[in-house]
Amino acid sequence: MSMIPKMLITLGVILIIVGLLWQVGGKYLSLGKLPGDILIKRENATFYFPIMTSIIISVILSLIFFLIGRFR
């Protein structure tokens, strides 16, 4: 089997695991409602920009990809 199908299968399994953990852990971890996220409410509109959540997800993904590249 070549490298690309193995990588796609691994990525799919990782995404399924992350999705399940996010679904179950959403009750306990308030990811998306962190201090630093911007929330503006007006009379008829709401603007939400999860800046701190985006930074945390970016750091975690960077570490994961660094580790995958390091041990490959």
C-alpha positions in Angstrom: 0.0 0.0 0.0 1.4 3.4 -0.9 1.9 6.3 1.6 -1.1 8.5 0.7 -3.9 6.0 1.4 -2.3 5.1 4.8 -2.1 8.8 5.6 -5.7 9.5 4.6 -6.9 6.5 6.7 -4.9 7.7 9.7 -6.2 11.3 9.3 -9.8 10.0 9.1 -9.4 8.0 12.3 -7.9 10.9 14.1 -10.7 13.2 12.9 -13.3 10.7 14.1 -11.7 10.4 17.5 -11.4 14.2 17.8 -15.0 14.6 16.8 -16.2 12.1 19.4 -14.1 13.7 22.1 -15.3 17.1 21.2 -18.9 15.9 21.3 -18.6 14.2 24.7 -16.1 16.7 26.2 -18.2 19.7 25.1 -20.2 19.3 28.3 -17.0 19.6 30.4 -14.7 21.8 28.3 -16.2 25.1 27.2 -14.1 25.3 24.1 -15.5 28.2 22.1 -16.4 30.2 25.2 -13.0 31.2 26.5 -11.9 34.5 27.9 -10.5 36.5 25.0 -13.2 35.5 22.6 -15.0 38.5 21.2 -18.8 38.6 21.6 -20.8 41.7 20.5 -24.6 41.7 21.0 -26.8 44.4 19.6 -30.6 44.7 19.4 -31.0 42.5 16.3 -27.5 41.1 15.6 -24.8 39.1 17.4 -21.2 38.9 16.3 -18.9 36.2 17.7 -15.3 35.8 16.9 -13.5 33.0 18.9 -10.0 34.4 18.8 -8.6 32.7 21.8 -10.1 29.4 20.8 -8.5 29.7 17.4 -5.1 30.4 18.9 -5.4 27.4 21.2 -6.4 25.1 18.4 -3.6 26.4 16.2 -1.0 25.8 18.9 -2.3 22.2 19.5 -2.3 21.4 15.8 1.1 22.9 15.3 2.5 20.7 18.1 0.8 17.6 16.7 2.2 18.2 13.2 5.6 19.0 14.6 5.7 15.7 16.5 4.4 13.7 13.5 7.1 15.3 11.3 9.8 14.8 14.0 9.2 11.1 14.4 8.5 10.3 10.7 
